[in-house]
Amino acid sequence: MTRKRFSWLSYVSIGFGTLLIFHPLLTNIFPNYFMGIQYTGIILTLLFSVLALKKKNEKKLLAIIGLSFAMMMLVFVGILQYIPFHKQSSV
């Protein structure tokens, strides 16, 4: 029987998830590309998390944390889509 351990998929998943969480703090660097970077990061984090969860000899903790970060940012970006950012809005 082989020992379960973290693989590079888990580390990439938690890394992308952490970057997604901290990216809104750095929006002054790339303000025009904020939503595109978030969408791409969410998709990549979800992909790596699911791949890490599918592996048989893999510890699941980091992949689950990365997946939860991606889901939190998915809700955050979804909420941002419905907030009007112009002053002439009647809402």
Secondary structure as the mmCIF struct_conf table of DSSP 4:
data_model
#
loop_
_struct_conf.conf_type_id
_struct_conf.id
_struct_conf.beg_label_comp_id
_struct_conf.beg_label_asym_id
_struct_conf.beg_label_seq_id
_struct_conf.end_label_comp_id
_struct_conf.end_label_asym_id
_struct_conf.end_label_seq_id
HELX_LH_PP_P HELX_LH_PP_P1 THR A 2 LYS A 4
STRN STRN1 ARG A 5 ARG A 5
HELX_RH_AL_P HELX_RH_AL_P1 TRP A 8 PHE A 22
HELX_RH_3T_P HELX_RH_3T_P1 HIS A 23 LEU A 26
TURN_TY1_P TURN_TY1_P1 THR A 27 ILE A 29
BEND BEND1 PHE A 30 PHE A 30
HELX_RH_3T_P HELX_RH_3T_P2 PRO A 31 TYR A 33
HELX_RH_AL_P HELX_RH_AL_P2 PHE A 34 LYS A 54
TURN_TY1_P TURN_TY1_P2 LYS A 56 ASN A 57
STRN STRN2 GLU A 58 GLU A 58
HELX_RH_AL_P HELX_RH_AL_P3 LEU A 61 GLN A 81
TURN_TY1_P TURN_TY1_P3 TYR A 82 TYR A 82
BEND BEND2 ILE A 83 ILE A 83
BEND BEND3 HIS A 86 HIS A 86
TURN_TY1_P TURN_TY1_P4 LYS A 87 GLN A 88
#
